Amino acid sequence: MNFYNEMHDADGRVRSHYRSYEDWLNATAPERIASKRAEADLAFRRVGITFAVYGEEAGTERLIPFDIIPRIIPATEWESLAAGLRQRVRALNLFLWDVYHGQEILRAKRIPAEPVLKNSQYRPEMQGVDVPGRIYAHIAGVDVVRAEAGEFYVLEDNLRVPSGVSYMIEDRKMMMRLFPELFARYQVRPVQHYPDLLLENLRAVAPAGIENPTCALLTPGVYNSAYFEHTFLAQQMGIELVEGRDLFVRDETVFMRTTQGPRRVDVIYRRLDDDFLDPEVFRADSMLGVPGLLRAYKAGRVTLANAIGTGIADDKSIYPYVPEMIRFYLGEEPILNNVPTYMCREPKDLAYVLAHLAELVVKEVHGAGGYGMLVGPAASKAEIGHFRALLTANPAGYIAQPTLALSSCPTFVDKGIAPRHLDLRPFVLSGRETHMVPGGLTRVALTESSLVVNSSQGGGTKDTWVLEEE
Amino acid sequence: MLSRTADHLFWMSRYVERAENLARLLDVAWQMSLVPQSPEAANQNWNGILVLNSLEDAFARKYGEANANNVLRFMVNEPDNPASLSSCLRMGRENASAVRGAITAEMWETLNAAWLELTGQSYEQLTTNGPGEFFEWVKLRASLIRGVTLGTMLQDEAFDFIRLGTLLERADNTARILDVKYHVLKPEAEEASDFYQWGALLRSVSAFEVYRKIYRDVINPKRVAELLILHPDMPRSLLFCLKGVVKNLESLSNGHARETLRRAGQLHSELRYGRIEDILEHGMHEYLNDFMDRISDLGDRVSSDFLVSFGEAA
């Protein structure tokens, strides 16, 4: 398998946009690099930029490894990538509105109705509910990867509660602190204004008639793996970080309990899954949610970002139809590629997948975080056997895709500098307008030849530089 | 501000203040133990620390004799002791971590860094250079946290809750120390060792030099009590603490919590216009016990007025 290397071309020459970085790297003493890397580690720990790991003792905090070799994206590449992402998220929002209203796309048979309406991510409670600006996915974190020829593929549209944006910002802060001289060599477009854009977007989707909306960020609490990010964003935006127990609903209006009495909340940036939001409607055992929230939401007295029920648009079984959505709603051809996907619920596809397990990546339809997936080429016989059994027992629970040759980038590892595979998660904000900051979260698989970049699976991050036009 | 946030801020500052006071107390006890004295007298001092914190039973379950080594181990970082120095700092850090967004980044980093230095270390590691150095470290960290708070934080509601926590904790602590020492020392007796005992008490609240400066006289129990209870400008006196409590409550109350404010104001006035002669006549122990009850009542009232959920329709 051939891999696209972000820094070097096929002949091993440094790509032009990395040349200056390489000069700097060659001219910098290894001791200085080593001490800066140690400094970064210490600083991240001191600031407490950690994430909690599920399945380990409650409260276990880990650092996400940070690599000091940036992932550099030239201006023109970014422009087309960004255009593709905006197009995709626009279509996805239109799809969500359609699914919860007239279902034109299903009636036109451009997408089969069954996988949509029978999907556990489809929320019948949302049928006919009007949300401000018809925006459902206010915050989207779309995972893209680069394949052999350097072309971008969308791997996943994360439209529920995508995380990672705090690392995008903290990684930049760290790079500027450690190596200010690099920013004199490169015109790197800034990303630190993301919280401002987010706040502007949240305020723009407040219920009608609210002049000066009160926004709050709803977190599952201190043991959530992304808790650091929740506190970070709330602080940066100057809004309250609330837990379910801080909110209550009266007269179909949401209030937070403050030291000066109840205060109305108009917009909730919720980082809590649908299932836990309202024990009256969804999981009755949820201690994290707010009883009555859905009633207030349906009455149009509060806006949730993202909306309830967005999971139907980023579900892995719906993913193959996104190009069709773009054609149907926008009348445009998709700018970004979709990865060819085998739907194991189709007997024909299942047969193919079972015969080619060693070459494919198999994913749970509702899985996330790199849990419950099989990377065929890297898997042992036993793992393949295990997935064969899983697939046979529940074909509709899985999809499969060809193993993409994820691009790689030189990365500091124990033995020095070696190429490691990476992906990119840019964030698309939809409100009255669509906003993006030039950049995103670059995740890197630190294990040699691994294609799994998730932080829960030992992945690290890199600063992502989108360059100004020459 | 969210009631839950205010609650975390209040307890964050209480735990940090508690850690500092405990470090001061242990430091003084440690220094005192270096003065020649009978083993019984020495152990009585160490036992006093357990009594002060109502920890006699918890201590007895794990340790035997209340001697220097045992009490220090128990109070520094015994995992089963929820009132140990290490526990106080952990609780302070946990409260801060729950409201990182409501405090400045520097405050969080200072508190988190202190915790990171402490956690996972054994008693031997912490006290490699003697317990004294470790207590200095705790006091320094507490001072740093307080300094960063004063130097970086917007003086808004959050700040008032932090100050309120600090001052209520400190008032309670000063009263406790005085109560225990007054009990042990019997102010009438005038033995040479008492000079050191009273000196130690003053040092534990950083008031030794202050005493000299104000009274320019030998150390006399009545004056020590007067300084720690009634002096308006000594930062650890009861009057000073109550002055601050009233000020913070006034800016927080905003129409409600009237009764709490009235009670704090009454206690403040009694201290402000009180005389040490009257207090001694009334009985020091009775007086201080009554004071501690009223401080605890104020803490409860702050809690029900601001910190626990209120305002929700039944």
Interface residues (C-beta under 8 A of the other chain):
Chain A: R45 R46 V47 G48 V222 T231 F232 A234 Q235 E240 L241 V242 E243 R245 D246 F248 R250 F255 M256 R257 T258 T259 Q260 G261 P262
Chain B: M1 L2 S3 R4 T5 A6 S97 A98 V99 R100 G101 A105 W108 E109 N112 A113 L116 E157 F161 L252 N254 H256 F306 L307 S309 F310 G311 E312 A313
